Amino acid sequence: GSLYARFETWTNIVTEELPQNPIGSGLGFATLAASRTGLHESRAIDNHFMSLALSAGIPAVVLLVWILFRGFSLCLRRLREISPEADDFALWRVAAALLSSYILNNFFGMSFVIYSVAPIGWFLLGWISAQVTAAARAEPEK
C-alpha cells in the first residue's frame, strides 16, 4: 500500500541517496516536476523533511527540525506556565495543537512548500516566539 511505498522510498533515501550526497543536490531536485523529467531515478517524495534533505542537505534538515522543536517546546513551556483560568490559555492550546499537526503534516506531506499554507506555519512560529519573548521581558517587572 501507500505506507509501504513511502517506507521503501524513505529507506532508499536514507541508505543510498543521502550517504552519496549529504549536502544536497540543489533546490528543486526532489520536486514532482524533477521526478517527471527522468534526470534522476528518484520517485516523487511526499515528506518535506526527506525532500529538504535531498535538495538542501542534512544541515538544512537539522536546522528546520531545530526551529520546529524550539517553537513547539516554547509553546508547551508557555502552556505549562500559565494558569488554566488565564484568558490566553485556550489560545496557547490551539497554538500547540496547530503546530503539532503542522509538523506531522510535513512528515507525511509537503505543507511547507504550499504557498497558501506555508505562511501560516511560519507566522505561527513567529507569533509563539514573540509572545514568549514578551512574556519573559514582562516577568522581571512583576
Contact map, one row per residue, 1 for C-alpha under 8 A:
1111100000000000000000000000000000000000000000000000000000000000000000000000000000000000000000000000000000000000000000000000000000000000000000
1111110000000000000000000000000000000000000000000000000000000000000000000000000000000000000000000000000000000000000000000000000000000000000000
1111111000000000000000000000000000000000000000000000000000000000000000000000000000000000000000000000000000000000000000000000000000000000000000
1111111100000000000000000000000000000000000000000000000000000000000000000000000000000000000000000000000000000000000000000000000000000000000000
1111111110000000000000000000000000000000000000000000000000000000000000000000000000000000000000000000000000000000000000000000000000000000000000
0111111111000000000000000000000000000000000000000000000000000000000000000000000000000000000000000000000000000000000000000000000000000000000000
0011111111100000000000000000000000000000000000000000000000000000000000000000000000000000000000000000000000000000000000000000000000000000000000
0001111111110000000000000000000000000000000000000000000000000000000000000000000000000000000000000000000000000000000000000000000000000000000000
0000111111111000000000000000000000000000001010000000000000000000000000000000000000000000000000000000000000000000000000000000000000000000000000
0000011111111100000000000000000000000000000000000100000000000000000000000000000000000000000000000000000000000000000000000000000000000000000000
0000001111111111000000000000000000000000000000000000000000000000000000000000000000000000000000000000000000000000000000000000000000000000000000
0000000111111111100000000000000000000000000000000000000000000000000000000000000000000000000000000000000000000000000000000000000000000000000000
0000000011111111110000000000000000000000000000000100010000000000000000000000000000000000000000000000000000000000000000000000000000000000000000
0000000001111111111000000000000000000000000000000000000000000000000000000000000000000000000000000000000000000000000000000000000000000000000000
0000000000111111111000000000000000000000000000000000000000000000000000000000000000000000000000000000000000000000000000000000000000000000000000
0000000000111111111100000000000000000000000000000000000000000000000000000000000000000000000000000000000000000000000000000000000000000000000000
0000000000011111111110000000000000000000000000000000010000000000000000000000000000000000000000000000000000000000000000000000000000000000000000
0000000000001111111111010000000000000000000000000000110010000000000000000000000000000000000000000000000000000000000000000000000000000000000000
0000000000000111111111000000000000000000000000000000000000000000000000000000000000000000000000000000000000000000000000000000000000000000000000
0000000000000001111111000000000000000000000000000000000000000000000000000000000000000000000000000000000000000000000000000000000000000000000000
0000000000000000111111111000000000000000000000000000010010000000000000000000000000000000000000000000000000000000000000000000000000000000000000
0000000000000000011111110000000000000000000000000000110011000000000000000000000000000000000000000000000000000000000000000000000000000000000000
0000000000000000000011111000000000000000000000000000110111100000000000000000000000000000000000000000000000000000000000000000000000000000000000
0000000000000000010011111100000000000000000000000000111111000000000000000000000000000000000000000000000000000000000000000000000000000000000000
0000000000000000000010111110100000000000000000000000011110000000000000000000000000000000000000000000000000000000000000000000000000000000000000
0000000000000000000000011111100000000000000000000000011100000000000000000000000000000000000000000000000000000000000000000000000000000000000000
0000000000000000000000001111110000000000000000000000001100000000000000000000000000000000000000000000000000000000000000000000000000000000000000
0000000000000000000000000111111001000000000000000000001000000000000000000000000000000000000000000000000000000000000000000000000000000000000000
0000000000000000000000001111111001100000000000000000011000000000000000000000000000000000000000000000000000000000000000000000000000000000000000
0000000000000000000000000011111101100000010110000011011000000000000000000000000000000000000000000000000000000000000000000000000000000000000000
0000000000000000000000000001111111100000000110000010000000000000000000000000000000000000000000000000000000000000000000000000000000000000000000
0000000000000000000000000000011111110000000110000000000000000000000000000000000000000000000000000000000000000000000000000000000000000000000000
0000000000000000000000000000001111111000000000000000000000000000000000000000000000000000000000000000000000000000000000000000000000000000000000
0000000000000000000000000001111111111111000000000000000000000000000000000000000000000000000000000000000000000000000000000000000000000000000000
0000000000000000000000000000111111111111111100000000000000000000000000000000000000000000000000000000000000000000000000000000000000000000000000
0000000000000000000000000000000111111100000000000000000000000000000000000000000000000000000000000000000000000000000000000000000000000000000000
0000000000000000000000000000000011111111000000000000000000000000000000000000000000000000000000000000000000000000000000000000000000000000000000
0000000000000000000000000000000001111111100000000000000000000000000000000000000000000000000000000000000000000000000000000000000000000000000000
0000000000000000000000000000000001101111100000000000000000000000000000000000000000000000000000000000000000000000000000000000000000000000000000
0000000000000000000000000000000001101111110000000000000000000000000000000000000000000000000000000000000000000000000000000000000000000000000000
0000000000000000000000000000000000100111111000000000000000000000000000000000000000000000000000000000000000000000000000000000000000000000000000
0000000000000000000000000000010000100001111100000000000000000000000000000000000000000000000000000000000000000000000000000000000000000000000000
0000000010000000000000000000000000100000111110000000000000000000000000000000000000000000000000000000000000000000000000000000000000000000000000
0000000000000000000000000000011100100000011111000000000000000000000000000000000000000000000000000000000000000000000000000000000000000000000000
0000000010000000000000000000011100000000001111110110000000000000000000000000000000000000000000000000000000000000000000000000000000000000000000
0000000000000000000000000000000000000000000111110010000000000000000000000000000000000000000000000000000000011100000000000000000000000000000000
0000000000000000000000000000000000000000000011111110000000000000000000000000000000000000000000000000000001111100000000000000000000000000000000
0000000000000000000000000000000000000000000011111111000000000000000000000000000000000000000000000000000001111111000000000000000000000000000000
0000000000000000000000000000000000000000000000111111100000001000000000000000000000000000000000000000000001100000000000000000000000000000000000
0000000001001000000000000000000000000000000010111111110000000000000000000000000000000000000000000000000000000000000000000000000000000000000000
0000000000000000000000000000011000000000000011111111111000000000000000000000000000000000000000000000000000000000000000000000000000000000000000
0000000000000000000000000000010000000000000000011111111111011000000000000000000000000000000000000000000000000000000000000000000000000000000000
0000000000000000010001110000000000000000000000001111111111111000000000000000000000000000000000000000000000000000000000000000000000000000000000
0000000000001000110011111100110000000000000000000111111111000000000000000000000000000000000000000000000000000000000000000000000000000000000000
0000000000000000000000011111110000000000000000000011111110000000000000000000000000000000000000000000000000000000000000000000000000000000000000
0000000000000000000000111110000000000000000000000001111111111000000000000000000000000000000000000000000000000000000000000000000000000000000000
0000000000000000010011111000000000000000000000000001111111111000000000000000000000000000000000000000000000000000000000000000000000000000000000
0000000000000000000001110000000000000000000000000001110111111100000000000000000000000000000000000000000000000000000000000000000000000000000000
0000000000000000000000100000000000000000000000000000100111111110000000000000000000000000000000000000000000000000000000000000000000000000000000
0000000000000000000000000000000000000000000000000001100111111111000000000000000000000000000000000000000000000000000000000000000000000000000000
0000000000000000000000000000000000000000000000001001100111111111100000000000000000000000000000000000000000000000000000000000000000000000000000
0000000000000000000000000000000000000000000000000000000001111111110000000000000000000000000000000000000000000000000000000000000000000000000000
0000000000000000000000000000000000000000000000000000000000111111111000000000000000000000000000000000000000000000000000000000000000000000000000
0000000000000000000000000000000000000000000000000000000000011111111100000000000000000000000000000000000000000000000000000000000000000000000000
0000000000000000000000000000000000000000000000000000000000001111111110000000000000000000000000000000000000000000000000000000000000000000000000
0000000000000000000000000000000000000000000000000000000000000111111111000000000000000000000000000000000000000000000000000000000000000000000000
0000000000000000000000000000000000000000000000000000000000000011111111100000000000000000000000000000000000000000000000000000000000000000000000
0000000000000000000000000000000000000000000000000000000000000001111111110000000000000000000000000000001000000000000000000000100000000000000000
0000000000000000000000000000000000000000000000000000000000000000111111111000000000000000000000000000000000000000000000000000000000000000000000
0000000000000000000000000000000000000000000000000000000000000000011111111100000000000000000000000000000000000000000000000000000000000000000000
0000000000000000000000000000000000000000000000000000000000000000001111111110000000000000000000000000000000000000000000000000100110000000000000
0000000000000000000000000000000000000000000000000000000000000000000111111111000000000000000000010011000000000000000000000000000000000000000000
0000000000000000000000000000000000000000000000000000000000000000000011111111100000000000000000000000000000000000000000000000000000000000000000
0000000000000000000000000000000000000000000000000000000000000000000001111111110000000000000000000000000000000000000000000000000110010000000000
0000000000000000000000000000000000000000000000000000000000000000000000111111111000000000000100110000000000000000000000000000000100010000000000
0000000000000000000000000000000000000000000000000000000000000000000000011111111100000000000000010000000000000000000000000000000000000000000000
0000000000000000000000000000000000000000000000000000000000000000000000001111111110000000000000000000000000000000000000000000000000000000000000
0000000000000000000000000000000000000000000000000000000000000000000000000111111111000000000100000000000000000000000000000000000000010000000000
0000000000000000000000000000000000000000000000000000000000000000000000000011111111000000100110000000000000000000000000000000000000000000000000
0000000000000000000000000000000000000000000000000000000000000000000000000001111111100000000000000000000000000000000000000000000000000000000000
0000000000000000000000000000000000000000000000000000000000000000000000000000111111100000000000000000000000000000000000000000000000000000000000
0000000000000000000000000000000000000000000000000000000000000000000000000000011111110100100000000000000000000000000000000000000000000000000000
0000000000000000000000000000000000000000000000000000000000000000000000000000000111111100100000000000000000000000000000000000000000000000000000
0000000000000000000000000000000000000000000000000000000000000000000000000000000001111100100000000000000000000000000000000000000000000000000000
0000000000000000000000000000000000000000000000000000000000000000000000000000000000111110100000000000000000000000000000000000000000000000000000
0000000000000000000000000000000000000000000000000000000000000000000000000000000001111111100000000000000000000000000000000000000000000000000000
0000000000000000000000000000000000000000000000000000000000000000000000000000000000001111110000000000000000000000000000000000000000000000000000
0000000000000000000000000000000000000000000000000000000000000000000000000000000000000111111100000000000000000000000000000000000000000000000000
0000000000000000000000000000000000000000000000000000000000000000000000000000001001111111111110000000000000000000000000000000000000000000000000
0000000000000000000000000000000000000000000000000000000000000000000000000000000000000011111111000000000000000000000000000000000000000000000000
0000000000000000000000000000000000000000000000000000000000000000000000000000000000000001111111100000000000000000000000000000000000000000000000
0000000000000000000000000000000000000000000000000000000000000000000000000010011000000001111111110000000000000000000000000000000000000000000000
0000000000000000000000000000000000000000000000000000000000000000000000000000001000000000111111111000000000000000000000000000000000000000000000
0000000000000000000000000000000000000000000000000000000000000000000000000000000000000000011111111100000000000000000000000000000000000000000000
0000000000000000000000000000000000000000000000000000000000000000000000000010000000000000001111111110000000000000000000000001000100000000000000
0000000000000000000000000000000000000000000000000000000000000000000000010011000000000000000111111111000000000000000000000000000000000000000000
0000000000000000000000000000000000000000000000000000000000000000000000000000000000000000000011111111100000000000000000000000000000000000000000
0000000000000000000000000000000000000000000000000000000000000000000000000000000000000000000001111111110000000000000000000000000000000000000000
0000000000000000000000000000000000000000000000000000000000000000000000010000000000000000000000111111111000000000000000001001100000000000000000
0000000000000000000000000000000000000000000000000000000000000000000000010000000000000000000000011111111100000000000000000000000000000000000000
0000000000000000000000000000000000000000000000000000000000000000000000000000000000000000000000001111111110000000000000000000000000000000000000
0000000000000000000000000000000000000000000000000000000000000000000000000000000000000000000000000111111111000010000000001000000000000000000000
0000000000000000000000000000000000000000000000000000000000000000000100000000000000000000000000000011111111100000000000000000000000000000000000
0000000000000000000000000000000000000000000000000000000000000000000000000000000000000000000000000001111111110000000000000000000000000000000000
0000000000000000000000000000000000000000000000000000000000000000000000000000000000000000000000000000111111111110000000000000000000000000000000
0000000000000000000000000000000000000000000000111000000000000000000000000000000000000000000000000000011111111111000000000000000000000000000000
0000000000000000000000000000000000000000000000111000000000000000000000000000000000000000000000000000001111111100000000000000000000000000000000
0000000000000000000000000000000000000000000001110000000000000000000000000000000000000000000000000000000111111100000000000000000000000000000000
0000000000000000000000000000000000000000000001110000000000000000000000000000000000000000000000000000000011111110000000000000000000000000000000
0000000000000000000000000000000000000000000001110000000000000000000000000000000000000000000000000000000011111111110000000000000000000000000000
0000000000000000000000000000000000000000000000010000000000000000000000000000000000000000000000000000010011001111110011000000000000000000000000
0000000000000000000000000000000000000000000000010000000000000000000000000000000000000000000000000000000001000111111011001000000000000000000000
0000000000000000000000000000000000000000000000000000000000000000000000000000000000000000000000000000000000000111111011000000000000000000000000
0000000000000000000000000000000000000000000000000000000000000000000000000000000000000000000000000000000000000111111111000000000000000000000000
0000000000000000000000000000000000000000000000000000000000000000000000000000000000000000000000000000000000000001111111100000000000000000000000
0000000000000000000000000000000000000000000000000000000000000000000000000000000000000000000000000000000000000000011111100000000000000000000000
0000000000000000000000000000000000000000000000000000000000000000000000000000000000000000000000000000000000000011111111111000000000000000000000
0000000000000000000000000000000000000000000000000000000000000000000000000000000000000000000000000000000000000011111111111100000000000000000000
0000000000000000000000000000000000000000000000000000000000000000000000000000000000000000000000000000000000000000001111111110000000000000000000
0000000000000000000000000000000000000000000000000000000000000000000000000000000000000000000000000000000000000000000011111111000000000000000000
0000000000000000000000000000000000000000000000000000000000000000000000000000000000000000000000000010010000000001000011111111100000000000000000
0000000000000000000000000000000000000000000000000000000000000000000000000000000000000000000000000000000000000000000001111111110000000000000000
0000000000000000000000000000000000000000000000000000000000000000000000000000000000000000000000000000000000000000000000111111111000000000000000
0000000000000000000000000000000000000000000000000000000000000000000000000000000000000000000000100010000000000000000000011111111100000000000000
0000000000000000000000000000000000000000000000000000000000000000000100100000000000000000000000000010000000000000000000001111111110000000000000
0000000000000000000000000000000000000000000000000000000000000000000000000000000000000000000000000000000000000000000000000111111111000000000000
0000000000000000000000000000000000000000000000000000000000000000000000000000000000000000000000000000000000000000000000000011111111100000000000
0000000000000000000000000000000000000000000000000000000000000000000000100110000000000000000000100000000000000000000000000001111111110000000000
0000000000000000000000000000000000000000000000000000000000000000000000100100000000000000000000000000000000000000000000000000111111111000000000
0000000000000000000000000000000000000000000000000000000000000000000000000000000000000000000000000000000000000000000000000000011111111100000000
0000000000000000000000000000000000000000000000000000000000000000000000000000000000000000000000000000000000000000000000000000001111111110000000
0000000000000000000000000000000000000000000000000000000000000000000000000110010000000000000000000000000000000000000000000000000111111111000000
0000000000000000000000000000000000000000000000000000000000000000000000000000000000000000000000000000000000000000000000000000000011111111100000
0000000000000000000000000000000000000000000000000000000000000000000000000000000000000000000000000000000000000000000000000000000001111111110000
0000000000000000000000000000000000000000000000000000000000000000000000000000000000000000000000000000000000000000000000000000000000111111111000
0000000000000000000000000000000000000000000000000000000000000000000000000000000000000000000000000000000000000000000000000000000000011111111100
0000000000000000000000000000000000000000000000000000000000000000000000000000000000000000000000000000000000000000000000000000000000001111111110
0000000000000000000000000000000000000000000000000000000000000000000000000000000000000000000000000000000000000000000000000000000000000111111111
0000000000000000000000000000000000000000000000000000000000000000000000000000000000000000000000000000000000000000000000000000000000000011111111
0000000000000000000000000000000000000000000000000000000000000000000000000000000000000000000000000000000000000000000000000000000000000001111111
0000000000000000000000000000000000000000000000000000000000000000000000000000000000000000000000000000000000000000000000000000000000000000111111
0000000000000000000000000000000000000000000000000000000000000000000000000000000000000000000000000000000000000000000000000000000000000000011111
